[in-house]
Amino acid sequence: MIVRVFAAGIALSLAACSPAGSVAQDPPTDTASAKPAALPVSPAGLTVIEVSVTSSDQVFTFKTELAASQEEQGRGMMFRTEMGDDEAMLFPSYEAQPRSFWMKNTPLALDIIFIGPDKRITNIEAGVPYNTNSVFSEGPALAVLEIRGGLAAELGIKPGDAVAFELPAGAQL
């Protein structure tokens, strides 16, 4: 009896952890009750959102993988060997706090952009290569954005620039 209850509990847990959209469904026919379209998912299985940075009179938009969970944030860009100029990864805090990052097992050099509670860039650690030395936010950070190393300087992105993004409903750390 206990084994059956345990097995049923595991089956329910596995079903609850299945990725969204893994079961094909017909689209709703009643448009009044239709839910918003699902957000795209990257090859790594992360939700993709749009993040834009306004620098001077230019707006730069990135297709951004959302590292929402602690596990996703811990993995980050590890083992990745390429990143497009229009791609990024966002690490939200959900509450502004001092942040630090290291680039263990990350062969790509990345610009690490710390975003303050006012959604403005506080500081940028440029071209951080593979290593285990930490880089730190200058004050509390609401989120951290990673882009290809050297791209922030190429685009003229700097501290004080505004960053816009919207986290999907239900995204939790």
N, C-alpha and C positions, 0 to 999 in steps of 0.2 A: 504494500500500500504506500509506504513512504517513498519507495523507488518510483512508483507511478506519479505521485504528486511532484517529486523532484524532476522527473523527466518532462512532465507537463509544464512545469515552471521554466525549465530551460528552453523548451520549444516556444513558449510565449516570449521569453526574453530575446531569442534569436529573431523571431518575427518582428518584434518591436525595433530591433536594430537594423533591419533590412534597409538598404538605401531607398530614398524616396524615388518614385518613378520606376521601381524595378518590376512592377506589374503593369502591363499594358491596360489602359482603360479607355473606354469610348469617351469622346468629349461630351460635356453636358449639352443637352438640347435646349434647356431653358436658360437663355442668356442673362436673365435677371438674377439667377442664383449662381452663375458661373464665377469661379474663383479666378484671381489673377493668374496669368501664365507663370509656370514654374521658371525660376531663374536658371540660367545656363550653368553647366557643371564642367569643370576643367578635366583633362585626362587624368589628373591626380585625384579626382573625386571631390574637389573643393568647389563650393558655390562661387560663381563669378559675378561680381558687381562692378559698377562703373565708379571710378574715383577720378575727380578732376582737380587740377592744381591751377590756380589763377596767379600768374606771375606778370607783373606790370600790366600790359594790355593783352596778354595772350592767355589762352586756356588750353591746358594739356590734359587729355583724357586717356585714362589707362583702363584696359580690361584687367580687372584685379581679382586674383584668387583670395577668398576670405578664409583666413586661418582663425576660425571662431573658437574651437575647443582648445583645451590645454594640450591635448595630444597633437592637434594640427599645428599649434604654435611651437611646440617642441620640435616637430619635424621641419617646419618652415621650408626653406629651399634646399635642404640637405640633398646631396647626390645629383642635383640638377646641373646640367652642363650648358644650357642655353636659356636665354630670356629675350624676347622681342622688345623693341623700343616702345611699344604700346602696351606692354604687359607689366604687372606689378603684383605684389602680395601685401595684404593689409592684416595687421595684428591688432585688433581692437582690445582696449582695456575695460570698456563699459563703465569705468570709473577712473578718472585721471589719477595717475600715480607715477612715481619715478620708474623708469624702465631701463633695462640693460639688455644687450644682445651680444652674442658671440657667434662665430661662423664655423662651428665644428662641422666637418664633413660637407662643406659647401664650396665646391670648386669655383663657383662664379664669384667675381668681385662684385659687390653690391653697394649702392648708395642707401644708407639707412636714414630715413627721414622721420624725425620725431615730431608728432603733432600735438600741440597743447590743447587744453580744455576749450579754448576759443576757436578750435579748428584752424589754427595758424601754425606754420612750421616754426618750431623753437630752435632746432639745430639739425644739421645734416652731417653724418659721418660718411665721407666720400670714399668710394672704391674700397670698402672693407673686404680684404681677401680672406681665404681659408685660414683660420687660426682660432685659438681658444681665448684670446684676450678680449675682454668685454669692452663695449662702447656704451656710453650712458646718455640718457636724456638730460637736458639742462632744465630741470624742473619737472613737474608732473606732465605726463603724456597721456592723452586720451587714446591714441593709436600710434602705430608705427607703420610706415609705408616703405617697402623695399622695391627699388628699381635697378636696372642694369647699372653697374659701376661706371661713374663718369657722366651718366646721362643728365643728372641734375645740373652740373656745370655747363654741359653742352646746350641745355634748354634755357639756362638762366634762372633755374628754380633756386630760391634762397630763403633763409629765415625771414619770417614775416608774411610770406605768401599764404594765401587762403587755400584750404583743402576742403572739397565737398564730397561727401559720400553719405549713403543711407544704408544702415544695416537692415537686413531682411527681418521680418517679424519672426520671433522665436529663436533668433540667433543668440546663443548663450555660451558663456565661458564655463 
